[in-house]
Amino acid sequence: MRLFLLFFLVGILLILLQTTLLHLLPIGPIIPDLTLVLCVYLGLYHPTVGAALGSFLIGYSIDVVSSPSRMVGLNAFAMSLVFLLVYFGSRSIWLQNPLVSSIVVLFAALVKSAALVLISAFFVSLEGFWIGATWYIIQEALAAAVLAPVVFGLLRVGENYAARFRAAGQ
Amino acid sequence: MLAFVRKNQVPLSSCFCLLLSIYILTAAARGQLKNEPLGALLMWIMRPLQIASESAVNWVKNFRDNYDTLAGFKSENERLRKRIQTLEVERQRLLEAEATNRQLKALLDFRTRLPAGAITASIIANSANSWFQSCMIDKGSSDGVRKGMAVVTPLGVVGQIVGVTPHAAKVLLLTDPNSGIDVLVQRTRSRGIVSGSLDSGTILKYVKRSEDIQEGDRLITSGIDGIFPKGMMVGTVIKVRKQHIGLFQFIEVLPAVQTARIENVLIVAGDGAGKS
């Protein structure tokens, strides 16, 4: 439960970063999807019911703060899907190399984007959406992939701190 | 059944989340998703954090904007500083030109009051040591300068020509111990010789003890030496000392022309110039 809370707080923090500070980065309209990296991390290292709910909640939080009112649930769906796919993939992925984590996040970002676009197209008819979205999706996936090793490292450090804190409490 | 659920609780919960998402999406697309508590709760949690975060971002933005502005000011400042330097150089050049112009004009005016044939010259060098008070001018024999000619300025006597080459001449200044200019005390018409001295500056020599000489008396050329035109300012008496013994008074003189500051002079042929 504590771990769930920790990841939830980290998720909120990452959403805050994505909605505010990361807009200052000089990389155009691209915002690195750090919450996606968190979902991948949860799917890989903490495949629990709490993590699944956490992924859903992170996605839903993004919907609450940024999705149009008639498309609320879109990110919740995408994040849950990513978590599920990573969970299945984690059985056959041996993650020791930061490059591998980047590749996993890159694929996860592409899956998430594809899910977003498909669901958007299903619920809202957007002509020519794919054409404009493709380049944007690739850039965003690359940005997330580049940052993945850093975020993974920070999350591990946070986990170690939490474990030490818990051990000291006991 | 329970064992299956327990074994696959993670994928099942994920699937539940997916279905829940689709349900929410459908409800939202139909416009039925109003006043849902989870969204409100998340908004309630996020709002203060977002306000704080946005404040931090605004601070960073302002800081960056201010930095950019300051950087702009810096480059502007450097540009203006260079411009000021350029203008300062230009100003100095113009001031110098104006000063030279003023001097030359004064010299020209003065020239009209002198005997015909006065030659304008510029000082090009000063004495190489402190033993001799002399300078070089840029006019020589090819310009009509001859040994013994007087060198003057509108302010007064400078010295006399003691050496001539075709394109330059050497001037012995009145402050040199070897110089001697026959002068009159303007007030009393007493005569004497103004000369330089190594220890006491410029002095007036050979003035009898009985002569009434006072501080502030003006000394002018007598014209008797045949070198300097009569009536030119030589200096002012600044100190008079009558010793207990001796025939003459000891008189210190402040030269009318500060020889160290002059740049342009006039060379004048006195009555006896070139004869010696």
Interface residues (C-beta under 8 A of the other chain):
Chain A: I12 I15 L16 L17 T19 T20 L21 H23 L24 P47 T48 V49 A51 A52 L53 S55 F56 L57 G59 Y60 S61 D63 V64 V65 S69 R70 M71 V72 G73 L74 A76 F77 S80 L81 F83 L84 Y87 F88 I119 F123 V124
Chain B: Q9 V10 P11 S13 S14 C15 C17 L18 L20 S21 I22 Y23 I24 L25 T26 A27 A28 A29 G31 L33 L38 G39 L42 M43 I45 M46 L49 Q50 S53 E54 A56 V57 V60 K61 R64
